[in-house]
Amino acid sequence: MIIERPRSGSVERPHVSVAMTCYNYGRFLPVAVSSVLTQVGVETDITIVDDCSTDDSLDVANDLAAGDHRVRVISLPRNVGHIRATNEAFAHAGGPYVVKLDADDALPPGSMRRAVDLMACHPEVTLAYGPVRTFSESPPAGDPAAPSRWLVWGGEEWLSSRFRRPHNTIRQPEAMMRRDAIDEVGGLRDEIQAASDFAMWLRLATAGSVGYVVGTTQGYYRIHGASLQQTVHAGLLFDLQQRILALDNLFDERWAHLANPTAARARVRRALARDAVRIVATTLDEGGPDDSIPELLTIARHQDPSVVNAPSWRAVQWRLKVATRHDLAARVVPGAAARNIQDRVLRQRWKRFGV
């Protein structure tokens, strides 16, 4: 990993294209679009693909386009879903740098230029991201702090961290991609609905390095009840299944671009098996058992048959047996404190280093 102080890139006003999809998010569109058009130090354009919204999204998008030539609107005649709508937006994102921004999120002031500076100074970087802040009503006011340093991992190095802990550490609005790298690895995949971004980040890391802008804010991620993560994409079992699809996609499509894919896949399978067992333990911590537990245990055995020899597996099996005899005994929580500490450490690591 390279650690260095940020510096200005060589491109005076680089061109960044934003790919945005919208389905019934008309009430959020003005904030998202404004956060792009007010970026400094870059030339930018936005392609808004309206996925046959049933609210006023298309009217709002057309009004925004009428007010600024940098906004392009594509109206789909029928609803095709966010995967295909996003790929349509990608097809019209012609700049050398691309940001995928959902209509309910926003970009902090200066985020584009900060990411471009890193990528211009490191032409090998195909994906750059940074810290993200959440909000519900309005994005945080004021300008973020200046970045304190850059971290640049080789693609294999960054992927190795994902193989050890197979979770998506990029929420999305904080990410910038290189256009030619998207062309190489392709856009989103229909079969991976909730982890499509994760799958794309993984593939991009096989095409080059990954950069992280430290000490500032690179994305504003909106939390609200109608977001996909709060509705159709909710649930730990579903999340695990989608992450498995994303990682399978990496090995299926980019096997030849990995240094040691056989060993990497075995490492991923072990990590996913442990993750499945950990979800079972957490479910029991919260007062299970739960209907998802048998499937989670099946997934664990499928990913790594040797998981049945692990202490964590034996612990959840004991707790499940106890639960059938005496519900109170099931509330004895072996390892819960250690899991909570580990979770806090991992969250702090993610906040500081993005992995």
Secondary structure by P-SEA (a helix, b strand, c coil): ccccccccccccbbbbbbbbbbcccccaaaaaaaaaaacccccbbbbbbccccccaaaaaaaaaaaacccbbbbbbcccccaaaaaaaaaaaccccbbbbcccccccccaaaaaaaaaaaacccccccccbbbbbcccccccccccccbbbbbcaaaaaaaaaaccccccccccbbbbaaaaaaccccccccccaaaaaaaaaaaaabbbbbbcccccbbbbbccccccccccccaaaaaaaaaaaaaaaaaccccccccaaaaaaaaaaaaaaaaaaaaaaaaaacccccaaaaaaaaaaaacccccccaaaaaaaaaaaaaaccccccccccaaaaaaaaaaaaaaaaacccc
